Amino acid sequence: MAAEKKASVLPQHVGIIMDGNGRWAKKRLLPRSAGHRAGAQNFRTITRYCSRVGIKYLTFYAFSTENWSRPAEEVGGLMHLFKDYLEEALRDFMDENIRVRFIGDMGGFSEDLQALMRRVEKESAGKTGMVLNLAMNYGGRAELSRAARLFAEDVQAGRRAPGDMDEELLPQYLYTAGQPDLDLLIRPSGEQRLSNFLLWQCAYAEFVFFDILWPDFRPQDLDKALEIYASRQRRFGGV
């Protein structure tokens, strides 16, 4: 396995933008909901694979702040999928040594979905393996706005001074506080943009794009991305 051979240069933190479910379904003359179901199943496969090869932090872009503008029927179907995943996680996924965290504004979801999220986080909190971040109702700009607001509240309360803010402090106000910045961003589907995903954390990430729709993205494609990452020289602005 490529990942095992190059374990010494494995990225600590991998981000994946799951993209192309709708186009996958359209190519097969299926409803978009079928594409989302196929994408959800592939999410499970790739998550377990990343855990096995030694990735320490994995962040999936599951539902953006902009996704609410999709047709109500599609959004409703996605909510059902999220609920099914969370119930499955409580039933089966807990056997994996994976800690699950949700990043984004959870207040946008129904009370029962929020309760499931809190339960999954609580019951996986003691896991010592890979940390799985699910970005739901997430947007990079919204995250930075939230960080600024939280810092302002600390200043107002006397816990911070305005001059305290710098590049070392700001990450403490992000959803990913305590986690390393992104090392590798993978986006299937042929699109080559960030789409408002982890804007701060992606500052020095390596990008790998695939002309493969997400439901067709396989572990061997992840291996290829890891090989590409291992072949690159990361200078972080230096020589």
C-alpha positions as CSV (number, residue, x, y, z in Angstrom):
1,M,0.0,0.0,0.0
2,A,1.4,3.4,-1.0
3,A,0.4,5.1,2.2
4,E,2.2,2.5,4.3
5,K,5.4,2.8,2.2
6,K,5.4,6.6,2.7
7,A,4.3,6.7,6.3
8,S,7.1,9.0,7.2
9,V,5.7,11.8,5.0
10,L,2.0,11.2,5.6
11,P,0.0,14.4,6.0
12,Q,-1.2,14.9,9.5
13,H,-4.4,16.6,8.5
14,V,-6.3,15.8,5.3
15,G,-9.4,17.7,4.0
16,I,-11.7,16.3,1.4
17,I,-14.4,18.2,-0.5
18,M,-17.0,15.6,-1.4
19,D,-18.2,16.8,-4.8
20,G,-20.0,15.4,-7.7
21,N,-22.9,13.3,-6.2
22,G,-25.5,15.0,-8.3
23,R,-23.5,14.7,-11.6
24,W,-22.8,11.0,-10.7
25,A,-26.6,10.4,-10.5
26,K,-27.4,12.4,-13.6
27,K,-25.0,10.3,-15.7
28,R,-26.9,7.2,-14.6
29,L,-30.3,8.8,-15.1
30,L,-31.0,8.6,-11.4
31,P,-32.4,11.1,-9.0
32,R,-29.8,13.3,-7.2
33,S,-30.8,11.6,-3.9
34,A,-29.3,8.3,-5.3
35,G,-26.0,10.2,-5.8
36,H,-26.0,11.5,-2.3
37,R,-26.6,7.9,-1.0
38,A,-23.7,6.6,-3.1
39,G,-21.5,9.5,-1.8
40,A,-22.5,8.7,1.8
41,Q,-21.5,5.1,1.4
42,N,-18.1,6.1,-0.1
43,F,-17.6,8.5,2.8
44,R,-17.7,5.5,5.1
45,T,-15.2,3.6,3.0
46,I,-12.7,6.4,2.7
47,T,-13.0,7.4,6.4
48,R,-12.1,3.8,7.5
49,Y,-9.3,3.7,5.0
50,C,-7.8,6.9,6.2
51,S,-7.9,5.7,9.7
52,R,-6.1,2.4,8.7
53,V,-3.3,4.1,6.9
54,G,-2.5,6.5,9.8
55,I,-4.1,9.8,9.0
56,K,-4.4,11.7,12.3
57,Y,-7.0,14.3,11.4
58,L,-9.5,14.0,8.5
59,T,-12.0,16.8,7.7
60,F,-14.9,16.3,5.3
61,Y,-16.9,19.1,3.8
62,A,-20.3,17.6,4.2
63,F,-22.8,20.5,4.1
64,S,-21.9,24.2,3.5
65,T,-23.7,27.3,4.6
66,E,-24.5,27.8,0.9
67,N,-26.1,24.4,0.5
68,W,-29.4,25.5,2.1
69,S,-30.2,27.3,-1.2
70,R,-30.6,23.9,-2.9
71,P,-34.1,22.6,-3.6
72,A,-36.0,21.8,-0.4
73,E,-36.5,18.2,-1.4
74,E,-32.8,17.7,-1.9
75,V,-31.9,19.4,1.4
76,G,-34.5,17.3,3.2
77,G,-33.0,14.1,1.7
78,L,-29.6,15.2,2.9
79,M,-30.9,15.7,6.4
80,H,-32.3,12.2,6.3
81,L,-28.9,10.9,5.2
82,F,-27.2,12.7,8.0
83,K,-29.6,11.2,10.5
84,D,-29.1,7.7,9.1
85,Y,-25.3,8.2,9.3
86,L,-25.4,9.4,12.9
87,E,-27.7,6.5,14.0
88,E,-25.3,4.1,12.2
89,A,-22.3,5.7,13.9
90,L,-23.9,5.1,17.3
91,R,-24.8,1.5,16.3
92,D,-21.7,0.3,14.3
93,F,-19.1,3.1,13.8
94,M,-18.2,3.2,17.4
95,D,-16.3,0.0,17.0
96,E,-13.7,2.1,15.1
97,N,-11.1,4.0,17.1
98,I,-12.2,7.3,15.6
99,R,-13.2,10.4,17.4
100,V,-16.0,12.3,15.7
101,R,-16.4,16.1,15.9
102,F,-18.8,18.5,14.1
103,I,-17.6,21.9,12.9
104,G,-19.9,24.6,11.8
105,D,-23.1,26.2,13.1
106,M,-25.0,23.2,14.5
107,G,-27.9,25.6,15.5
108,G,-29.1,25.5,11.9
109,F,-30.2,21.9,12.2
110,S,-33.3,20.3,13.8
111,E,-33.2,19.6,17.5
112,D,-33.2,15.8,17.0
113,L,-30.3,16.1,14.6
114,Q,-28.4,18.3,17.0
115,A,-29.1,15.8,19.8
116,L,-27.6,13.0,17.7
117,M,-24.5,15.1,16.9
118,R,-23.9,15.8,20.6
119,R,-24.4,12.1,21.4
120,V,-22.0,10.9,18.7
121,E,-19.4,13.4,19.9
122,K,-19.8,12.4,23.5
123,E,-19.7,8.6,22.9
124,S,-16.6,8.9,20.7
125,A,-14.8,11.4,22.9
126,G,-12.6,8.8,24.5
127,K,-11.3,7.4,21.2
128,T,-7.6,7.8,20.8
129,G,-7.2,7.2,17.0
130,M,-8.0,9.5,14.1
131,V,-10.1,12.7,14.6
132,L,-12.9,12.9,12.1
133,N,-14.2,16.4,11.6
134,L,-17.5,16.7,9.8
135,A,-18.0,20.3,8.5
136,M,-21.8,20.8,8.5
137,N,-23.5,24.1,8.0
138,Y,-19.9,25.3,7.6
139,G,-18.4,28.2,5.7
140,G,-14.8,29.5,6.0
141,R,-15.9,33.1,6.0
142,A,-18.5,32.4,8.7
143,E,-15.9,30.6,10.8
144,L,-13.5,33.6,10.6
145,S,-16.4,36.0,11.4
146,R,-17.3,33.9,14.4
147,A,-13.6,33.9,15.6
148,A,-13.6,37.7,15.4
149,R,-16.8,37.9,17.4
150,L,-15.6,35.5,20.1
151,F,-12.4,37.5,20.4
152,A,-14.3,40.7,20.7
153,E,-16.4,39.2,23.5
154,D,-13.3,38.2,25.3
155,V,-11.9,41.8,25.0
156,Q,-15.2,43.2,26.2
157,A,-15.2,40.9,29.2
158,G,-11.6,41.9,30.0
159,R,-10.1,38.5,29.3
160,R,-8.1,39.8,26.3
161,A,-6.6,43.1,25.1
162,P,-7.1,44.2,21.5
163,G,-3.3,43.9,20.9
164,D,-3.3,40.3,21.9
165,M,-4.6,39.2,18.5
166,D,-2.0,37.7,16.2
167,E,-1.5,34.6,13.9
168,E,-0.8,32.4,16.9
169,L,-3.9,33.4,18.9
170,L,-6.6,33.5,16.1
171,P,-6.6,29.7,15.5
172,Q,-7.7,29.2,19.1
173,Y,-11.0,30.8,18.1
174,L,-11.6,28.5,15.2
175,Y,-13.7,25.3,15.2
176,T,-10.4,23.4,14.7
177,A,-8.7,24.8,17.8
178,G,-6.0,22.5,19.0
179,Q,-5.6,20.8,15.6
180,P,-2.9,21.3,13.0
181,D,-3.5,23.2,9.9
182,L,-4.5,21.3,6.8
183,D,-1.6,19.6,5.0
184,L,-3.4,18.1,2.0
185,L,-6.7,19.2,0.4
186,I,-8.3,16.7,-2.0
187,R,-11.2,17.6,-4.3
188,P,-12.7,15.1,-6.7
189,S,-15.2,16.1,-9.4
190,G,-12.9,18.1,-11.7
191,E,-13.6,21.4,-9.9
192,Q,-10.6,23.4,-8.8
193,R,-11.6,25.8,-6.1
194,L,-11.9,25.9,-2.3
195,S,-15.6,26.7,-2.1
196,N,-15.2,28.5,1.2
197,F,-13.7,25.5,2.9
198,L,-11.1,25.9,5.8
199,L,-9.8,29.2,4.4
200,W,-7.4,29.9,7.3
201,Q,-6.3,26.3,7.7
202,C,-5.6,25.9,4.0
203,A,-2.9,28.6,4.0
204,Y,-0.1,26.2,3.1
205,A,-2.0,23.1,2.2
206,E,-1.0,21.1,-0.9
207,F,-4.0,20.8,-3.3
208,V,-4.7,17.6,-5.3
209,F,-7.6,17.7,-7.7
210,F,-9.2,14.7,-9.4
211,D,-11.5,14.5,-12.4
212,I,-13.4,11.8,-10.6
213,L,-16.9,12.2,-9.2
214,W,-17.0,11.6,-5.4
215,P,-19.0,8.3,-5.4
216,D,-16.3,6.9,-7.8
217,F,-13.3,8.0,-5.6
218,R,-11.6,4.9,-4.4
219,P,-8.9,4.1,-1.8
220,Q,-6.3,3.8,-4.7
221,D,-7.2,7.4,-5.6
222,L,-6.4,8.4,-2.1
223,D,-3.1,6.5,-2.3
224,K,-2.3,8.5,-5.5
225,A,-3.0,11.8,-3.6
226,L,-0.7,10.7,-0.8
227,E,2.0,9.8,-3.3
228,I,1.6,13.3,-4.9
229,Y,1.8,14.9,-1.5
230,A,4.9,12.9,-0.6
231,S,6.6,14.0,-3.8
232,R,6.2,17.7,-3.1
233,Q,8.6,20.0,-1.3
234,R,6.8,22.2,1.2
235,R,8.7,25.5,1.8
236,F,6.1,27.4,3.7
237,G,7.2,30.6,2.0
238,G,10.9,29.9,2.4
239,V,13.5,28.9,-0.1
